[in-house]
């Protein structure tokens, strides 16, 4: 038998985990610096809950990364425990073996990531390999497990993760992205099968896959990171910390129940939000930003919220469930309270939902010259707005709105506050009757040209667009994002000055809106994709 390498902590410059490329935009490797920031947050909370005790000097604490990719969390935990347990277990070899066999556990999301994680943690792709720093494992996996799991197919989708059967029902040599941690009805039994015996983890942390390709049908992906969070909670850890897209705070398809439970649980101890994802993942853009949270089983109270944008960092203690969605900027809370206190009807009463007339964005069945019985079709091609014509009798959805005046507004706006000041929304387009529009637009529908011009003036105000921005964390500006916008009297041209006065905004609140929202001019060219 070839002797294994002795353990040593050697300096690496540069750290290889800062250099590797991501597998995909949804399976993003966590930079070591960011992983350590999360571990610092965890250690602070542990000390606060344990009379100042040092987490890294406790040889009984068990850690699990249920979605390990590069192994960075497990590696950095191992390094911290190796230093922290020096007095408890003076012999370095015994100390390392104890940490790796009794305290640090992971589940690879793919075969290649399991090999990479073992290389990061054990210094060998096999725990029993020649260069492995662990000398007490009987299996090549060690405590970083991976085995291919099959999806549980319903008629068209996996019953656990929503993966589309048409795309991911694959042969064994191809990765099927059936993540073991979320493909089970009984996660405690699954972990007992994986690691042997009843496993009770004190800390669960990681960076789960974010989306499932085609999970929402067609080319639309579905979120799956919340499934890892929900599964982890079933294991009843003391602490749970994960890095996930920030869009769960205010939107995201299929995330309503998850958001409600997370915000109302009072168990979120810390939330750190980065509106610009490239400040966390320089080579990947995640619409709406990135955040990490620390969930504490023992916590029952408000949450410490930190928002970091470049060199600006603001912290506040927040009650997360004051509103249906989380308002990430505390400076906006007072403004929203004043608006909602007025108790006015939402402007969504006159706003259509997505695909208002049942006509897709890529629809090309129109003609250039109007014929008898035609209605105007407002559309966008190659970023240019144009008008075609279609027969009235081909419009079956919202046909009653054809003869209304409309303020058409783009479904896609800016990228959710990636840059400040932000325009938030695309420019409006007045549409006289009879008219319809493609899926590119939503439509505010009113009875007269004067009312349409009044709505348009309101839409252009910074006040209006700021209220939308509180619910819009990504590019899409769908109907729910307008829920906090109150209806006005459509008998005048609205200005920010009039709206600030109506809702009693202070100079400080006005200055804030003026600073974060860009003016909107009246040019309507080249606005849309």
Secondary structure as UniProt FT lines:
FT   HELIX           16..18
FT   HELIX           32..49
FT   TURN            50..52
FT   HELIX           55..57
FT   TURN            59..60
FT   STRAND          63..68
FT   HELIX           72..84
FT   TURN            85..88
FT   HELIX           92..98
FT   HELIX           99..103
FT   STRAND          104..108
FT   HELIX           111..122
FT   TURN            127..128
FT   TURN            130..131
FT   TURN            142..143
FT   STRAND          144..145
FT   STRAND          157..158
FT   TURN            159..161
FT   HELIX           165..168
FT   TURN            172..173
FT   HELIX           180..182
FT   HELIX           187..195
FT   STRAND          203..206
FT   STRAND          211..212
FT   TURN            213..216
FT   TURN            218..219
FT   STRAND          222..223
FT   HELIX           225..233
FT   TURN            234..235
FT   STRAND          239..245
FT   HELIX           246..249
FT   TURN            253..254
FT   HELIX           256..264
FT   STRAND          268..274
FT   HELIX           277..279
FT   TURN            282..283
FT   TURN            287..288
FT   STRAND          290..296
FT   TURN            297..298
FT   STRAND          303..309
FT   TURN            310..311
FT   STRAND          312..318
FT   TURN            320..321
FT   HELIX           330..332
FT   HELIX           333..341
FT   HELIX           347..350
FT   TURN            356..357
FT   TURN            361..362
FT   TURN            372..373
FT   STRAND          374..381
FT   TURN            382..383
FT   STRAND          384..391
FT   HELIX           392..394
FT   HELIX           399..401
FT   TURN            402..403
FT   STRAND          405..410
FT   STRAND          429..431
FT   STRAND          435..437
FT   TURN            439..440
FT   STRAND          441..446
FT   HELIX           449..460
FT   HELIX           462..469
FT   TURN            470..471
FT   HELIX           479..482
FT   TURN            483..484
FT   HELIX           496..502
FT   TURN            503..504
FT   HELIX           507..516
FT   TURN            525..526
//
